Amino acid sequence: MKLRVHPLFFLSLFAYVLLGGIGRYAVAFLAVAVHELSHAFVARFAGAKGLAVTLTPYGAMMTSSGEIPHLGAVLVAGPLSNLALASALLSACWIVPELYGTFKGFLRANVMIATVNLLPAYPLDGGRLLRVLFHGKWARIFTSFCTLAVAVGAGVAGAILSNLSLLLFGAFMLSYFFAFCVKRANRCKESDPLFTLAKPDEEGALRPALVLGEDKRRRLTPREITALCLTYSRECSIKEALAKEESTLGYK
């Protein structure tokens, strides 16, 4: 398993040092590490290949170079690990009350991370799990709406409370909303090979395509792209394939 570091991670770390919040950041980051390593352990046990954990300004994220088997179980593993650890710490504090002062911050961090990740927003575990269980477009619309709501809520709360963590989290969720929740068209030129139309999004679904010609633009739906790719050679140019289908395809 590879460990990667996002460039902005060091910038956020420096900001927390200047603001005097490095202690709270370290406690929260440790809880995030437990969360992501649990994802990675279950994914590796399930047979996933090319796993990597990336340190980011808002915590960490696990990625895989291929498909992750039993994705539902992998997604649930993260929040469950935080809740299990929080339960164990709470039990220890109940037996030895003096420990509560020591572990209070870490206990709260685990509960908060588990709770936030169970929200039905993408790419949080709750949102991704909903898309795994329900493949229809309504699951995508619902989780996309929740992503925007969480982004705005975290941003507003961060601004009111002057909380850097909430501001970073809100910015992260907003970036994901525009990058993955809003269906973006794949831009191609008419001279490109036909196979360049078949570009999937993060979930493996075909994106619509915007074909740029000399005098006009043509927008193709995923269904039209599939029909073209199944009918003509993948090395055929987009312009040639569209010319042959001009009588049946509708252009926008």
C-alpha positions in Angstrom: 0.0 0.0 0.0 1.4 3.4 -1.0 1.3 6.6 1.1 0.9 9.9 -0.8 0.9 13.5 0.4 -1.2 16.2 -1.2 0.8 19.4 -1.6 -1.8 21.5 0.3 -1.4 19.1 3.3 1.8 21.0 4.4 0.1 24.4 3.9 -2.8 23.4 6.1 -0.4 22.0 8.7 1.5 25.3 8.7 -1.7 27.2 9.1 -2.7 25.1 12.2 0.7 25.7 13.7 0.3 29.5 13.3 -3.2 29.4 14.7 -2.2 27.3 17.7 -4.5 24.4 16.8 -1.9 21.7 16.0 -2.8 19.6 19.0 -6.5 19.3 18.0 -5.5 18.7 14.4 -3.1 15.9 15.4 -5.9 14.2 17.5 -8.4 14.5 14.7 -5.9 13.3 12.1 -5.1 10.2 14.2 -8.8 9.3 14.2 -8.9 9.9 10.4 -5.9 7.6 10.1 -7.8 4.8 11.9 -10.7 5.3 9.6 -8.8 5.2 6.3 -6.5 2.3 7.4 -9.7 0.3 8.3 -10.9 1.0 4.7 -7.6 -0.1 3.3 -7.3 -3.3 5.5 -10.8 -4.5 4.5 -10.2 -3.6 0.8 -7.0 -5.5 0.8 -8.6 -8.5 2.5 -11.3 -8.4 -0.2 -8.7 -8.5 -2.9 -8.3 -4.9 -4.1 -5.1 -4.0 -5.9 -3.0 -0.8 -6.0 -4.3 0.7 -2.8 -3.0 4.1 -1.7 -3.7 6.5 1.1 -3.3 10.2 0.4 -2.8 12.7 3.1 -4.9 15.8 2.3 -5.7 19.1 4.1 -9.0 17.7 5.4 -7.6 14.3 6.6 -6.9 11.3 4.3 -8.4 9.4 1.4 -8.0 5.8 0.2 -7.9 5.1 -3.5 -7.5 2.0 -5.6 -6.0 1.5 -9.1 -8.8 -1.0 -10.0 -12.3 -2.1 -8.9 -12.7 -2.7 -5.2 -14.6 -6.0 -4.4 -17.3 -6.0 -1.8 -17.3 -2.1 -1.8 -20.2 -1.9 0.6 -18.3 -3.7 3.3 -15.2 -1.6 2.6 -17.2 1.6 3.0 -18.9 0.5 6.2 -15.5 -0.5 7.8 -14.3 3.1 8.3 -17.2 4.5 10.4 -17.5 1.2 12.3 -13.8 1.3 13.3 -14.2 4.8 14.7 -17.4 3.8 16.6 -15.8 0.6 17.9 -12.7 2.5 19.1 -14.9 5.2 20.7 -16.9 2.5 22.5 -13.7 0.9 23.7 -12.4 4.2 25.0 -15.7 5.1 26.7 -15.8 1.7 28.4 -12.2 2.2 29.7 -13.2 5.7 30.9 -16.2 4.2 32.7 -14.0 1.7 34.5 -11.3 4.3 35.2 -12.9 7.8 35.2 -9.5 9.5 35.4 -8.8 8.5 31.8 -11.6 10.6 30.4 -9.6 13.8 30.6 -6.8 12.2 28.6 -8.9 10.6 25.9 -11.8 13.1 25.7 -10.5 14.8 22.5 -9.7 11.5 20.7 -13.1 10.0 21.7 -15.0 13.0 20.4 -12.9 13.0 17.2 -13.8 9.3 16.4 -17.5 9.9 17.0 -17.5 13.0 14.9 -15.6 11.4 12.0 -17.9 8.4 12.0 -21.0 10.6 12.1 -19.9 12.9 9.3 -18.9 10.0 7.1 -22.3 8.5 7.4 -24.0 11.5 5.9 -25.6 10.7 2.5 -23.3 13.1 0.6 -20.7 12.1 -2.0 -17.8 11.2 -1.6 -18.4 10.5 2.1 -19.0 6.8 3.0 -22.7 7.3 3.4 -23.2 8.8 0.0 -21.1 6.3 -1.7 -22.9 3.4 0.0 -26.2 4.8 -1.1 -24.9 4.8 -4.7 -23.7 1.2 -4.3 -27.1 0.1 -3.0 -29.3 2.1 -5.3 -27.9 2.5 -8.9 -30.7 4.8 -10.2 -30.4 8.4 -11.1 -32.4 9.4 -8.1 -29.7 8.2 -5.7 -27.2 10.3 -7.7 -29.4 13.4 -7.5 -30.1 12.9 -3.8 -26.4 12.4 -2.9 -25.4 15.3 -5.1 -27.9 17.6 -3.4 -26.6 16.4 0.0 -23.1 17.1 -1.1 -23.9 20.7 -1.9 -25.9 21.1 1.3 -23.0 19.8 3.4 -20.5 22.0 1.6 -22.6 25.2 2.1 -23.4 24.3 5.7 -19.8 23.6 6.6 -18.6 26.7 4.9 -21.1 29.0 6.7 -20.5 27.3 10.0 -16.7 27.7 9.5 -17.0 31.3 8.7 -19.3 32.1 11.7 -17.2 30.1 14.1 -13.8 31.0 12.5 -13.1 27.3 12.3 -10.4 26.4 9.7 -11.3 22.7 9.7 -14.9 23.4 8.8 -13.8 25.8 6.1 -11.4 23.2 4.6 -14.1 20.5 4.7 -16.7 22.8 3.1 -14.2 23.7 0.3 -13.4 20.0 -0.3 -17.1 19.1 -0.5 -17.8 22.0 -2.9 -14.9 21.0 -5.1 -16.3 17.4 -5.2 -19.8 18.7 -6.1 -18.5 20.6 -9.2 -16.0 17.9 -10.1 -18.0 14.7 -9.8 -21.7 15.4 -8.9 -22.3 17.8 -11.8 -22.2 15.7 -15.0 -19.5 17.2 -17.1 -19.3 16.6 -20.9 -16.2 15.0 -22.4 -14.7 17.5 -24.9 -13.5 16.0 -28.2 -12.5 17.2 -31.7 -14.1 15.8 -34.8 -10.7 14.6 -35.9 -10.2 12.5 -32.8 -10.6 8.7 -32.9 -14.0 7.4 -32.0 -12.9 5.7 -28.9 -12.1 9.0 -27.3 -15.9 9.6 -26.9 -16.1 6.7 -24.4 -14.8 8.4 -21.4 -16.4 7.3 -18.1 -16.9 9.3 -14.9 -15.6 8.3 -11.5 -18.4 5.7 -11.1 -17.8 4.1 -14.5 -20.8 5.7 -16.3 -20.3 7.2 -19.7 -20.1 11.0 -19.8 -21.9 13.0 -22.5 -19.6 14.3 -25.2 -19.2 17.7 -26.7 -17.7 17.3 -30.2 -16.0 20.5 -31.4 -16.1 21.0 -35.2 -14.9 23.8 -37.5 -18.3 25.5 -37.7 -20.5 23.9 -35.0 -20.6 21.9 -31.7 -22.4 18.7 -31.3 -23.5 17.2 -28.0 -23.8 13.4 -27.8 -25.6 11.6 -25.1 -24.1 8.4 -23.5 -26.7 6.3 -25.5 -25.6 7.9 -28.8 -22.0 7.4 -27.9 -22.6 3.7 -27.2 -24.4 3.2 -30.5 -21.5 4.8 -32.4 -18.8 2.8 -30.6 -20.8 -0.5 -31.2 -21.3 0.3 -34.9 -18.0 1.6 -36.2 -14.3 0.8 -35.7 -12.7 2.4 -32.6 -10.0 3.9 -34.9 -12.6 5.6 -37.1 -12.7 9.4 -36.7 -15.6 11.0 -34.9 -16.3 13.1 -38.0 -16.5 10.1 -40.3 -18.8 8.2 -37.9 -21.1 11.2 -37.4 -21.3 11.8 -41.2 -22.5 8.2 -41.6 -25.1 8.6 -38.9 -26.2 12.1 -39.8 -29.7 11.0 -40.8 -30.5 9.4 -37.5 -28.6 11.4 -34.8 -30.0 14.7 -33.5 -27.5 17.5 -32.9 -27.8 20.1 -30.3 
